[in-house]
Amino acid sequence: MTKHRTLLLGGTGTLVLAFVAGLGGAPKALAADEIFIGGTLCRTGIQAPLDEPGLRGAELAVKAINAKGGVLGRKLKFVNLDGKSDPVTVGNNAAQLIADGAELIVAPCDFDMGGPANREAQSAGLVGISTCASSPLHGSVTLGDKQFTLSMWNTTMGGAAAEYAFNKKGWKKAYVVTDTFIDYTTSLSEFFIKHFKNLGGKVIFEDKYTQGAQDFSAQLARMKRKLAKEPADVLYISSYMPDLGTIIRTIRQAGIDLPIMGGDSYDDQGLFDALGPKFGSNIVFVTHSYMAPGVAPGMAEFLALYKKEYGEPPDTSFVATGWDTIQVMAQAVAKAGTTDGAKVARVMETTEFDLLTGKLKWSSAATGHEPDIATAMVALENGKTSFLGWVRPKNVPKPEYLVKFLQQQ
């Protein structure tokens, strides 16, 4: 005989039927009063602009879920140790949290930073989710069968930008600038270029830049020469703050007013402030969601909770990735009836989640835990953002490592 308990989990209003053992008493795994979620998000250093908003969203989700009774009759306990934008520290933090009893792990929003936390989770047999690592390397093939990222992969992020540019705007020629500092920026350009070319577009030149240089003069000189010989319709710039602001300002100050496109790293109030109304126009980027009522189910409730908690509306959709990470964990644990890593991972592989960041499905571990999720297209004009709509690109190229892996199976 089984006792059934129905729980309302979080602001998305999703009902999940949780099964808890009856006559024989609760299983040992569920005996504790709390479900311990460990986080290694970076509050300081270069990673902080991506992780700190996600941390706010995660903490708010924990509070909201606990206010509605928790999960499987247990309250969520979330402890985050600052990863300090250092992969070694991130890995050590995850190991410490697991030693302290963490049952699930929240990893930083980047493969280079988040990977060490996921590896520690995998070694312990726990589910680990990065809030928004978008590198195609962030999946089950490289990290293990219990590891996920909430974000779209760069295959999708780059593909969405390519389709918007070529199909929606009719931009046939692109000039690309790639920040080579981390995998995120290099692979994002790679998949934009591949999909843009597959659609029939032409990349007239790809230049390189390294985060931290804070000097775009050499690249600007080349850009002027190349564009004088062959004009482009759009600039695709794959970088992130703080240097992204310098790059765009330098281009605009030089009188180059071509449309600029990029990825979710543009979803940063610091960038909008750095550009201001003077330089913050004719820019379109692909990101996780848009923080306005009606964009996704549960968004209005989330925004109200967020403003009540923090006293102001969210300034980036990265808060939604943290909220959604906790929501997925809560819903998957409730459906699995346990925090057991294998069982929770199986639920995640076989469930479509309706989130602030869109409807999300993951592929199986054998096919990489590839996220199938829509992207939000956002415009920046006069320093202010507006929502252009959801885009789900078609026939995006798969990363070569995954193609080779699948061929060997």
ZATIMAR-307151 format. One record per residue: x, y, z of N, C-alpha, C, O in turn. Coordinates in steps of 0.001 Angstrom, whole numbers, plus 500000, padded with zeros to 6 digits. Layout:
REM residues N
XYZXYZXYZXYZ ...
REM end
This chain:
REM residues 409
500851498801500000500000500000500000500870501226500000501887501266500692 500493502223499241501311503422499112500523504652499497499340504778499182 501195505553500180500571506822500548500979507858499511502159507945499172 500041508646498998500312509645497965500239511033498568499351511336499365 501186511869498176501153513268498601501372514140497375502348513952496649 500474515096497133500604516005496004501206517311496488500713517921497437 502296517744495816503005518951496216502962519973495105503099519619493934 502777521230495447502882522327494504504292522877494601504693523392495645 505044522768493517506452523129493555506690524444492852506573524527491629 507027525483493617507548526723493046506526527535492293505343527204492217 507064528665491716506222529659491089505677529255489742504778529923489230 506189528169489132505661527788487833504303527136487947503635526909486939 503881526826489180502562526236489370502471524812488884501375524343488575 503603524094488805503616522728488309503258521755489416503882521767490478 502270520919489184501891519914490153502673518645489896502715518150488770 503285518124490930504050516900490809503530515901491835503417516233493015 503218514710491413502746513679492321503940512949492887504665512279492152 504155513071494190505312512462494827504871511218495575503827511205496227 505671510184495473505345508923496119506290508709497292507509508706497122 505727508529498479506523508312499669506094506982500275504901506691500358 507052506183500694506735504859501221505796504960502419505905505874503237 504854503985502508503817504050503524504032503126504696504718503484505653 503449501924504635503415501061505806504795500730506351504980500649507566 505749500542505478507085500148505925507899501300506452509031501092506888 507363502529506430508133503691506887508926504271505741509084503634504700 509432505495505932510186506181504872511508505490504636512128505013505587 511971505421503361513292504871503087514362505682503805514156506842504160 515491505053504007516572505709504732516963507022504077517267507996504765 516956507053502726517379508255501997516463509440502278516870510586502091 515236509187502722514278510258502949514063510551504437513182511331504800 514871509924505291514631510041506722514955511416507280514341511837508261 515896512120506685516299513432507181515181514442506972514303514253506130 515228515518507751514205516559507646514457517506506480513564518261506094 515660517477505914516024518412504856516643517690503671517265516638503819 516462518269502501517191517851501300518291518880501086518015520059500864 519516518437501152520682519317501125521165519489499684521641518539499062 521036520699499167521553521055497844522796521911498037522747522941498710 523904521488497451525146522243497559525409523049496302525224522548495193 525838524291496462526144525156495324527581525628495359528147525847496430 528171525783494184529543526273494071529604527501493163530618527748492509 528510528269493126528440529444492253529410530518492730529650530674493928 529956531248491777530996532234492074530388533595492392529687534182491568 530662534080493577530185535400493989531229536477493764530913537666493813 532458536080493521533553537025493295534345536595492071534293535435491660 535082537544491488535906537242490327535174537404489014534032537863488980 535833537028487935535338537289486587534068536513486265533311536924485386 533813535407486950532623534592486716531382535140487422530259534763487085 531579536019488390530480536483489238529303537109488482528160536859488865 529522537913487423528364538498486726527393537464486167526212537764485987 527874536244485887526996535182485397526407534365486543525251533947486478 527193534137487585526766533250488670525935533944489746524993533356490277 526276535181490067525602535845491187524105536038490939523320535837491866 523673536419489729522223536486489492521553535114489628520456535002490177 522224534077489124521690532732489255521569532307490704520629531605491075 522517532731491520522465532429492947521241533069493588520565532448494408 520956534326493207519766534988493731518496534220493356517599534027494177 518447533790492100517284533036491647517154531704492363516049531294492716 518271531026492581518253529732493267517782529884494708516963529100495188 518303530890495390517921531106496788516432531448496901515757531032497842 515938532208495933514515532561495944513651531327495694512601531166496317 514093530452494780513339529229494500513261528335495732512208527769496027 514365528208496447514367527398497666513359527947498667512598527191499271 513355529256498838512425529893499774510978529669499346510121529385500183 510700529795498045509336529627497541508858528188497689507712527953498072 509711527238497393509334525826497502509100525445498958508140524742499272 509967525902499835509793525595501258508518526203501822507885525626502706 508141527382501302506911528029501761505679527217501377504618527369501982 505820526350500367504707525522499906504838524076500373504190523178499834 505674523863501369505739522528501967506981521735501668507158520644502210 507861522255500808509080521527500493508857520425499479507949520507498651 509678519405499543509644518299498588509663516990499365510531516778500212 508706516114499077508615514832499768508560515009501282509095514200502040 507911516067501696507773516323503119509023516868503783509076516974505009 510020517213503000511284517725503528511539519131502995511250519422501834 512071519985503829512461521321503392513787521240502618514615520365502872 513966522159501682515231522257500963516220523081501779515869524122502335 517441522610501843518533523353502457519564523626501367520107522694500773 519829524890501108520770525264500042521941526011500651521769527050501289 523129525472500448524363526102500922525271526326499720525616525381499012 525656527575499492526562527893498396527916528345498938527993529217499803 528977527739498416530338528153498746530914528881497540530896528345496432 531420530082497734531937530919496650533056530205495894534093529869496466 532828529978494599533854529361493762534995530276493402536022529825492895 534823531586493664535867532596493483536451532624492069537593533039491866 535654532179491101536069532183489687537359531410489470538176531768488622 537532530347490242538721529494490158538272528039490070537652527545491012 538562527332488975538091525962488813538523525025489938537766524138490334 539733525218490453540202524354491544539350524581492796538941523629493461 539090525855493108538248526170494266536850525615494084536265525083495028 536308525731492879534978525190492591534938523691492875534018523207493535 535930522959492381535982521518492606536135521164494071535481520250494572 537009521899494759537206521649496192535934521940496987535592521213497919 535241523008496607533982523340497289532956522222497124532276521835498075 532858521712495893531903520635495645532244519407496480531358518775497055 533529519072496544533957517924497348533608518132498820533172517201499498 533802519367499315533488519666500711531990519553500975531574518990501988 531187520085500068529735520026500230529236518590500228528356518227501008 529800517784499352529410516374499289529807515653500578529052514837501106 531005515969501071531437515379502343530523515784503490530348515037504453 529940516976503376529034517476504412527614516937504266526757517197505110 527368516183503188526061515552503032525204516059501897524031515692501820 525736516891501005524941517389499878524433516228499031525154515262498779 523170516340498595522535515288497808522389515668496339522145514802495499 522532516940496022522524517448494656523501518616494602523757519264495617 524049518885493414525054519936493272524648520920492180524276520519491077 524722522215492499524519523301491534525885523832491136526649524299491981 526190523759489852527514524129489350527482525485488655526428525916488188 528637526168488583528718527472487923528282527453486461528173526402485829 528039528649485954527470528891484636528558528929483556528663529906482814 529354527880483471530412527843482459531066526473482537531229525929483629 531443525907481396532067524583481401533409524602482123533689523722482938 534241525603481827535559525665482447535450525803483961536228525200484700 534489526595484422534307526813485856533430525742486490533696525300487607 532391525327485786531431524405486365531809522945486283531394522144487120 532605522587485266532984521193485069533546520512486312533146519388486613 534471521160487054535021520504488246533961520134489279534076519094489927 532932520963489443531857520641490389531045519444489901530692518567490688 530749519409488601530007518282488051530796516980488166530220515922488419 532100517056487981532912515838488103532894515294489517532855514081489722 532922516190490494532835515741491885531465515126492160531363514119492861 530423515726491612529082515170491778529001513777491156528452512853491756 529548513635489961529517512338489275530266511282490080529802510149490212 531412511651490611532195510693491406531427510204492619531602509069493064 530565511078493156529777510725494338528431510106493975527658509748494864 528143509977492689526879509404492261525702510341492376524557509896492459 525973511654492384524922512653492555524607513364491240525462513460490359 523388513857491113523031514724489995523649516099490213523569516660491305 524260516629489174524779517985489183524234518740487993524181518209486884 523826519980488219523291520808487134524004522148487141524047522825488168 524564522534486005525067523895485849523891524806485560522990524448484801 523898525989486166522800526915485931522710527352484478521610527560483968 523836527496483807523737527980482420525006527783481597525291528598480719 525776526726481854526921526429480991526411526039479611525619525105479488 526851526737478575526301526499477240527275525799476300526946525561475138 528459525469476783529389524723475936528822523334475659528308522693476576 528902522851474411528463521485474116529255520423474867528847519262474914 530392520814475457531151519872476273530454519598477603530768518620478282 529504520467477976528859520316479273527683519357479150526534519769478984 527993518088479234526972517069479116527471515742479617528528515666480242 526716514688479346527007513380479921528227512706479308528868511891479970 528563513023478069529694512354477430531004512709478122531846511841478351 531171513976478450532429514418479047532393514441480576533439514332481215 531193514583481176531106514762482624530471513593483358530675513448484563 529704512753482667529094511606483309527589511582483169526969512592482836 527001510419483428525597510185483104524605510841484065523395510738483865 525095511502485088524194512197486023524389513711485974523946514433486867 525062514188484909525416515606484831524671516293483691524517515746482599 524207517531483988523356518282483069523727519764483098524415520231484005 523260520484482091523232521944482150521829522412481825521172521865480940 521373523423482542520045523967482293520007524762480990518946524915480385 521143525257480565521215526135479393521088525375478086521361524176478015 520675526082477065520870525611475705522363525458475453523170526148476077 522737524568474554524134524499474127524412525622473131523493526231472583 525683525879472914526069526902471932525672526520470508525574527381469633 525448525242470282524915524834468982523585525536468730523327526027467630 522748525577469762521445526229469664521572527746469735520929528462468967 522407528241470662522552529686470820523127530322469548522628531345469079 524164529715469005524741530226467761523809530027466584523712530886465707 523114528879466565522185528593465475521004529541465448520553529942464376 520498529903466624519371530835466689519757532199466131518986532821465400 520958532659466482521434533944465958521605533878464450521250534819463739 522152532764463956522357532608462514521036532637461764520926533287460725 520025531934462285518723531905461622518042533267461665517428533690460686 518150533949462796517549535278462889518205536222461886517524536981461195 519534536167461814520262537054460906519920536756459443519576537657458678 520021535486459071519883535123457653518423535082457216518063535664456192 517579534394457991516181534196457573515289535378457902514473535787457075 515431535933459098514531536995459541514938538360459007514091539127458548 516238538668459064516719540004458687517312540070457285517502541161456747 517602538929456692518178538941455352519631539361455313520116539828454283 520335539200456428521767539536456490522565538356455946522553537273456531 523252538562454839523917537470454138525418537395454417526035536347454228 526005538510454867527445538532455107527729538955456543527204539961457021 528562538181457221528866538449458624530365538617458833531177537951458192 530710539516459736532088539695460201532096539240461659531297539724462461 532986538321462007532959537688463318534199538062464122535313538082463600 533985538358465397535083538569466346534912537566467484533855537515468112 535946536771467751535875535717468749536872535955469873538074536086469644 536353536008471076537176536072472284537646534653472582536820533770472815 538946534419472578539494533066472705539790532660474147540420531628474379 539341533461475123539751533232476507539152531956477110539826531264477873 537894531638476777537245530451477333536498529693476233536264530213475142 536135528458476551535450527613475574534114528207475156533718528084473998 533417528851476084532104529433475777532165530331474545531378530168473613 533088531268474543533135532239473454533658531637472158533215532015471073 534602530701472264535134530109471036534106529192470376533924529237469160 533435528363471174532465527445470571531207528172470108530550527726469168 530863529287470754529696530049470317529913530583468902529034530462468048 531077531168468656531390531618467296531408530464466313530909530570465193 531992529360466751532097528191465867530736527761465336530588527495464143 529742527693466218528440527180465782527592528249465102526731527919464288 527817529514465417527183530562464616527697530477463187526913530496462239 529008530383463035529614530355461700529130529142460915528753529270459750 529137527967461538528718526754460834527280526863460345526984526557459190 526398527297461221524987527350460840524731528471459832523931528311458911 525402529590460008525254530706459071525684530280457671525019530609456688 526784529556457580527256529082456277526323528031455701526068528011454497 525804527145456577524871526119456098523602526731455516522997526180454597 523211527873456061522022528564455564522280529278454236521339529658453539 523556529460453890523916530162452661524621531472452894524919532193451941 524898531800454155525591533042454465527091532945454247527637531856454074 527741534082454258529184534144454068529818534887455242529350535957455632 530875534322455798531657534991456838532879535594456153533765534871455696 532920536915456086533998537543455316535322537535456071536387537608455457 535261537446457422536493537382458201536144537026459645535105537440460159 537026536247460300536907535996461735538176536474462415539257535934462179 538043537483463256539180538003464001539171537427465415538160536896465873 540314537541466101540468537000467448540742538124468441541327539155468109 540304537887469655540532538814470757540682537977472022540147536872472101 541407538496473012541580537773474277541100538632475433541575539752475620 540155538108476210539609538808477357540735539287478282541670538546478584 540619540524478712541616541107479589542517542105478894543184542904479551 542545542067477569543424542977476827542964544431476958543788545340477063 541655544646476951541068545985477061541621546944476000541679548156476210 542017546389474877542536547192473765542112546522472463542614545457472104 541185547160471770540641546601470531541163547335469307540604547187468220 542213548118469456542675548986468367543176548197467163542874548560466026 543941547118467390544461546333466266543318545665465512543302545655464281 542370545112466243541214544463465604540364545488464853539829545191463785 540241546691465411539466547737464750540109548134463434539417548337462437 541420548245463427542130548610462191541884547557461107541627547896459952 541966546269461490541702545206460515540251545244460049539964545056458867 539348545488460979537931545538460632537668546618459595536935546387458633 538253547787459778538068548878458823538583548488457442537929548744456432 539771547859457407540358547463456114539495546411455427539219546508454231 539072545408456188538291544313455608536927544807455116536485544444454026 536275545625455918534954546116455538535016547064454355534061547159453584 536132547768454203536295548661453052536374547858451755535911548304450705 536973546654451846537098545801450666535822545015450385535440544818449231 535161544563451471533934543773451313532997544086452476533208543598453586 531983544880452238531059545259453314530338544042453897530068543070453191 530035544107455176529259543066455860527879543614456195527662544826456208 526944542697456466525594543085456884525462543109458401524615543818458944 526305542330459085526168542192460529527525541836461139528337541149460519 527754542313462355528925541918463131528471540916464188527520541178464925 529148539768464264528872538812465334530065538830466281531171538441465905 529835539283467513530926539440468474530687538516469656529748538701470430 531551537521469780531442536546470857532457536890471935533623536503471855 532002537617472941532847537985474072531944538212475269530752537912475212 532491538733476344531698538974477543532321540111478324533428540558478020 531609540571479325532064541698480126533226541288481035533292540146481491 534157542244481301534005543677481018534464544113479624534139545216479184 535214543258478928535793543698477666534777543884476557535012544655475626 533643543187476641532623543328475604532178544771475469531997545261474354 532001545453476584531615546864476525532659547701475814532319548580475022 533936547434476092535028548167475429535018547923473932535187548855473146 534822546671473532534822546315472111533719547059471363533969547676470328 532504546998471890531378547625471188531525549141471164531271549765470134 531924549736472263532128551192472296533185551610471281533015552612470587 534276550850471189535341551171470241534830551127468804535152551995467994 534032550110468499533474549978467152532531551133466838532600551716465756 531662551462467767530692552524467540531378553895467473530994554736466660 532373554123468310533098555396468281533834555595466968534107556724466562 534158554470466299534834554550464997533845554797463861534247554901462702 532555554892464183531552555185463164530994553978462459530283554120461465 531299552785462949530759551557462352529429551254463035529389550884464209 528337551419462280527004551293462885526265550044462423525036549993462490 526998549034461954526370547784461536525661547118462717526049547320463868 524621546325462435523991545554463510525020544646464184525903544095463527 524896544503465480525788543635466252524952542548466897523881542818467439 525443541310466837524762540177467463525717539444468399526937539519468254 525132538730469365525938537951470288525065537003471096523889536803470791 525667536418472142524989535419472943524534535934474289524364537137474486 524337535004475219523726535358476500524614536221477388524128536810478354 525898536306477079526774537182477867526401538658477706526814539494478510 525623538978476671525137540352476483524040540693477493523737541864477721 523454539668478087522338539863479014522885540294480373522828539547481349 523408541500480412524171541988481563523930543484481712524269544261480819 523353543888482824523086545303483043524363546123482990524342547297482622 525475545501483358526766546194483267527089546607481844527657547676481618 526728545758480875526935546102479468526021547245479062526460548193478411 524756547161479441523809548212479071524249549563479634524130550589478965 524752549556480857525221550792481488526480551310480799526650552516480625 527358550393480411528611550795479768528359551428478405529069552350478005 527356550938477697527059551464476362526166552694476427526357553646475670 525195552676477329524286553803477450523452554002476199523566553217475258 522625555021476164521793555294474984522622555612473737522196555329472618 523794556197473930524597556623472780525122555457471959525096555503470729 525603554402472634526216553281471922525395551995471999525719551013471331 524341551994472804523571550776473023522391550627472110521259550518472582 522620550618470802521539550451469829521972549523468707523159549274468494 520956549013467986521179548134466837521934546872467257522834546405466559 521545546331468417522168545134468981521078544109469260520032544441469819 521324542869468871520399541761469123521194540612469731522281540282469256 520653540006470779521368538877471371520414537748471730519207537941471878 520995536571471863520266535352472202520512535055473673521659535026474117 519443534836474433519622534571475854518569533566476333517910532916475522 518419533445477644517638532355478236516162532683478385515322531790478272 515831533926478632514439534321478817514384535841478802515386536507478541 513220536374479080513074537818479203512189538083480409511120537490480553 512644538979481273511994539178482557510816540154482462510906541312482870 509707539643481910508485540439481779507283539503481850507372538363481394 506159539955482413504964539101482508504537538608481135504620539332480143 504075537355481097503561536786479865504586536093478994504216535405478043 505852536254479288506896535638478465506913534126478651507155533384477699 506656533668479876506644532236480184505661531987481318505389532895482103 505120530768481419504220530452482537504922530673483874506077530282484045 504242531283484794504825531520486109505693532748486214506173533067487301 505912533454485102506815534602485130506278535724486020507034536322486786 504977536014485924504413537106486721504579536826488217504924537726488983 504333535573488632504487535214490038505946535326490468506249535825491552 506843534855489605508275534956489910508697536407490089509406536737491039 508264537270489183508655538677489253508150539329490528508839540153491129 506943538956490937506401539511492184507198539033493386507497539817494287 507544537751493405508354537207494499509739537847494528510277538164495588 510294538026493342511640538596493258511663540033493782512541540408494560 510690540824493345510660542220493791510422542320495292510988543184495962 509580541431495816509337541430497258510602541074498021510876541642499078 511374540134497484512586539662498163513738540643498057514455540874499031 513920541227496864515123542037496612514844543529496438515776544324496320 513579543908496423513232545313496385513283545968495023513051547172494913 513578545213493988513634545741492632513456544605491636513666543447491997 513079544894490399512922543822489418514278543266488992515289543955489129 514324542041488483515595541466488033516132542213486821515368542684485979 517455542315486741518077543056485647518682542143484585519321542624483649 518489540834484718519020539885483741518253538574483848517728538245484911 518186537829482755517477536547482789518301535461483470517801534355483674 519547535746483824520340534746484526519742534410485893520018533342486439 518923535311486453518234534959487697517283533791487456517076532956488336 516708533741486263515764532671485936516464531328485823515863530296486123 517725531319485394518432530036485273518672529416486644518607528195486788 518948530238487651519118529715489002517806529199489568517755528117490154 516741529981489390515397529569489822515025528240489174514581527316489855 515208528144487854514818526942487125515651525727487517515137524608487538 516930525931487827517776524811488257517205524160489513517113522935489599 516826524979490477516241524441491716514876523821491442514547522778492008 514071524454490575512761523899490241512898522513489614512156521596489963 513847522361488688514057521058488051514465520025489091513936518913489107 515400520388489957515827519457491002514646519041491868514465517856492148 513845520010492292512709519724493167511690518825492476511216517849493059 511358519156491246510359518371490518510869516960490232510108515997490327 512143516830489885512701515515489570512803514644490818512507513450490766 513217515225491928513293514471493182511901514027493611511719512889494044 510921514915493494509549514562493864509028513423493009508392512500493518 509291513483491728508800512443490830509542511134491031508952510060490921 510836511218491326511625510013491571511330509408492939511507508207493142 510882510234493870510626509778495224511875509600496048511835508966497103 512982510144495590514267509967496248515254510967495680514999511564494634 516385511159496359517471511978495811518547511113495160519590511625494753 518303509814495061519264508915494420519627509425493029518747509677492206 520922509576492771521368510212491542520880509530490282520439510204489351 520949508203490228520541507480489026519057507653488751518649507836487604 518241507594489811516792507714489635516382509140489271515501509340488434 517015510120489893516709511514489571517129511828488134516396512495487404 518306511348487731518773511584486363517824510966485350517564511550484298 517304509782485666516382509115484748515111509937484576514603510062483461 514589510500485671513408511373485570513720512577484697512908512970483860 514880513154484887515250514334484100515362514026482616515085514881481775 515766512814482299515900512415480888514554512126480230514461512114479003 513523511896481018512237511457480461511096512432480741509928512091480552 511423513631481184510404514622481536510633515922480778511775516358480630 509566516544480299509667517896479759509295518875480867508231518766481476 510179519827481120509983520800482183509534522128481571510119522607480599 508492522709482153507963523987481689508495525068482620508034525193483755 509458525843482152510262526708483009510192528164482583509639528486481531 510749529035483397510868530439483016511756530599481787511625531568481039 512655529645481584513551529680480428513015528855479257513752528547478320 511739528501479313511113527791478203510897526319478505511257525837479579 510312525614477562510106524171477707511421523456477433512059523686476406 511821522591478354513138521950478284513013520441478349512336519892479219 513684519775477406513853518329477433515336518034477237516018518712476469 515824517019477935517192516569477698517169515255476935516245514457477091 518191515030476107518351513730475482518907512743476515519251513133477631 518990511501476147519486510473477058520970510669477339521652511416476637 521463509991478373522895510056478683523716509534477519524810510030477250 523184508527476826523914507937475704524071508901474542524947508714473697 523230509934474487523318510918473393523735512295473905523551513298473215 524299512345475117524969513553475555524246514452476537524808515455476977 522979514109476902522166515042477696522077516401476998522174517452477631 521894516350475698521771517588474920520447518267475261519397517628475197 520478519566475627519234520262475956518464520642474689519035521167473734 517179520372474701516283520819473630515411521910474230514474521629474977 515724523150473900515046524281474536515029525468473578515938525634472765 514005526274473680513918527475472851514847528555473397515279528494474548 515147529533472563515983530663472963515166531950472912514225532078472128 515539532885473751514882534197473750515728535174472954516929535300473193 515100535870472001515788536897471219515445538259471811514274538590472001 516477539041472099516298540335472758517028541420471968518147541213471499 516392542556471830517002543703471152517421544743472173516781544906473212 518503545446471867518953546576472682518920547820471806519621547899470797 518094548797472202517975550064471480517999551201472502517251551192473480 518852552154472261518986553307473162519230552880474611518751553507475555 519985551800474752520344551315476078519260550550476787519429550184477950 518111550286476100516977549589476710516674548311475920516782548278474694 516296547269476652516017545996476000514533545844475669513672546478476279 514259544983474681512884544596474350512901543156473865513888542693473292 511798542451474101511695541032473763511224540866472331510189541408471943 511993540111471540511631539872470147510878538569469949510184538399468946 511006537651470890510280536388470785511172535185471023512390535301471164 510519534008471063511234532744471240511641532180469881510880532259468916 512843531614469809513343531009468570513887529626468888514665529456469827 513476528640468103514000527281468244514616526905466901513899526480465995 515928527054466757516552526823465445516437525372465002516299524467465824 516497525164463695516341523830463125517667523341462535518460524120462006 517875522046462642519019521388461992520360522020462363521240522176461516 520503522381463641521783522963464054522855521877464047522554520722464352 524096522218463707525157521207463653525499520684465042525513521444466010 525772519401465137526201518814466404527717518965466541528426518993465535 528216519061467756529665519156467950530358517890467467529827516788467602 531548518057466903532253516930466303532529515816467304532431514639466957 532873516168468542533186515124469522531973514239469763532116513031469949 530754514839469761529546514072470004529214513202468808528764512068468970 529433513722467605529210512928466395530105511696466406529646510588466129 531372511889466724532314510763466765531925509765467850532005508553467646 531508510274468995531111509394470098529915508531469690529904507325469935 528917509148469072527719508424468688528009507406467593527388506344467543 528945507731466724529318506791465662529995505547466221529933504472465624 530638505704467369531344504579467978530421503675468794530815502579469193 529204504130469039528293503351469872527670502186469100526877501428469658 
REM end
